[in-house]
Amino acid sequence: MIYGGELYRDDCNKVSFILNSYQDHLDSIKEFPDLKPGTWGGDGEIALFGDLGVKGIDKAHAIDDVLNLC
């Protein structure tokens, strides 16, 4: 996020958000079935944050891409 920047972007690959409850995470899965859901910052159903990312894109994929550039 860029302070003072545009709120709508076309180059975003992950969105993180604060979970008020684990149900927020479950609702995000239902609302955005084409995205890869995740939680972090806690343990299981006590997670503090949720995120939605592009399916098939993760750290391992990024590392592979970088290594293939060399």
C-alpha positions as CSV (number, residue, x, y, z in Angstrom):
1,M,0.0,0.0,0.0
2,I,1.3,3.4,-0.9
3,Y,0.3,6.1,1.6
4,G,-1.9,8.7,-0.2
5,G,-1.9,6.4,-3.3
6,E,-4.8,5.0,-5.3
7,L,-6.9,2.5,-3.4
8,Y,-7.8,0.5,-6.5
9,R,-4.9,-1.2,-8.2
10,D,-4.4,-3.8,-10.9
11,D,-1.0,-5.1,-9.7
12,C,-2.0,-6.7,-6.4
13,N,-1.2,-10.3,-5.7
14,K,-2.2,-10.7,-2.1
15,V,-4.6,-8.9,0.4
16,S,-4.2,-9.3,4.1
17,F,-6.9,-8.4,6.7
18,I,-7.6,-8.6,10.4
19,L,-9.8,-11.4,11.5
20,N,-12.6,-10.5,14.0
21,S,-13.2,-14.2,14.3
22,Y,-12.3,-17.4,12.5
23,Q,-15.6,-17.1,10.7
24,D,-14.2,-14.2,8.8
25,H,-11.7,-16.6,7.3
26,L,-14.4,-19.1,6.4
27,D,-16.5,-16.4,4.9
28,S,-13.6,-15.2,2.7
29,I,-13.2,-18.7,1.3
30,K,-16.9,-18.8,0.3
31,E,-16.9,-15.2,-1.1
32,F,-13.6,-15.6,-3.1
33,P,-13.4,-19.2,-4.3
34,D,-10.9,-18.4,-7.1
35,L,-8.3,-17.1,-4.6
36,K,-6.0,-19.0,-2.2
37,P,-7.0,-18.3,1.4
38,G,-4.6,-18.3,4.4
39,T,-4.3,-17.4,8.0
40,W,-1.4,-16.3,10.1
41,G,-0.4,-14.6,13.3
42,G,-1.9,-17.1,15.7
43,D,-2.7,-20.8,15.9
44,G,-5.5,-22.5,14.0
45,E,-8.8,-21.0,14.9
46,I,-7.1,-18.4,17.0
47,A,-5.4,-16.8,13.9
48,L,-5.2,-13.0,14.0
49,F,-4.9,-12.3,10.3
50,G,-6.3,-13.7,7.0
51,D,-5.1,-13.3,3.5
52,L,-6.2,-14.0,0.0
53,G,-3.7,-14.6,-2.8
54,V,-3.5,-15.8,-6.4
55,K,-3.7,-19.6,-6.6
56,G,-0.5,-21.2,-7.8
57,I,1.6,-18.2,-6.8
58,D,3.6,-18.6,-3.6
59,K,7.2,-18.2,-2.3
60,A,8.4,-21.4,-3.9
61,H,7.0,-20.3,-7.3
62,A,8.7,-16.9,-6.9
63,I,12.1,-18.5,-6.0
64,D,11.8,-20.8,-9.0
65,D,11.1,-17.8,-11.3
66,V,14.2,-15.9,-9.9
67,L,16.4,-19.0,-10.3
68,N,15.3,-19.5,-13.9
69,L,16.4,-15.9,-14.7
70,C,20.0,-16.7,-13.8
